């Protein structure tokens, strides 16, 4: 995998709210709260949201260190 230095958006994998909830082992409502609270960046597509897989991983990494 590795970081994408070119900034090519076509290489970004976007997850649905349900997929993010599954990865994080939380409810969809928790993910919506994180998105609406600005803690988790998201892209609005019509009436739904998509979250970059990289942003999910970054959020989890940062949260892990905050608990220690």
C-alpha positions in Angstrom: 0.0 0.0 0.0 1.9 3.2 1.0 1.1 6.8 0.9 -0.1 8.4 -2.3 2.1 11.3 -3.0 0.6 12.2 -6.4 -2.7 13.2 -4.8 -4.7 11.3 -7.4 -8.2 11.0 -6.0 -8.9 7.9 -8.1 -6.5 6.0 -5.9 -8.5 6.8 -2.7 -10.7 4.0 -1.4 -14.0 5.4 0.0 -16.1 3.5 2.6 -19.8 3.8 3.4 -20.8 4.7 6.9 -21.9 1.1 7.4 -18.4 -0.1 6.3 -16.7 2.4 8.6 -18.9 1.3 11.5 -17.9 -2.4 10.8 -14.2 -1.6 10.6 -14.3 0.4 13.8 -16.7 -2.0 15.5 -19.1 0.8 16.5 -22.7 1.7 15.5 -23.5 3.7 12.4 -24.8 6.4 14.7 -21.4 6.7 16.3 -19.8 7.2 12.9 -22.4 9.8 12.0 -21.6 11.7 15.2 -17.9 11.6 14.4 -18.6 13.0 10.9 -21.0 15.7 12.0 -18.7 16.6 14.9 -15.8 17.1 12.5 -13.7 14.4 14.0 -13.8 12.2 11.0 -13.6 13.8 7.5 -16.2 12.7 5.0 -17.4 13.5 1.5 -21.1 14.0 0.9 -22.4 12.2 -2.2 -26.1 13.0 -2.6 -27.7 12.2 0.7 -25.1 9.8 1.9 -21.5 10.1 3.1 -18.3 8.4 2.1 -15.2 8.3 4.3 -11.6 7.8 3.0 -10.1 4.5 4.2 -6.9 6.5 5.0 -8.9 8.9 7.2 -10.4 6.0 9.1 -7.0 4.5 9.7 -5.6 7.9 10.8 -8.5 8.5 13.2 -8.0 5.0 14.8 -4.2 5.6 15.0 -4.7 9.0 16.7 -7.4 7.6 19.1 -5.2 4.7 20.1 -2.4 7.1 21.2 -4.8 9.4 23.0 -6.0 6.6 25.3 -2.5 5.8 26.5 
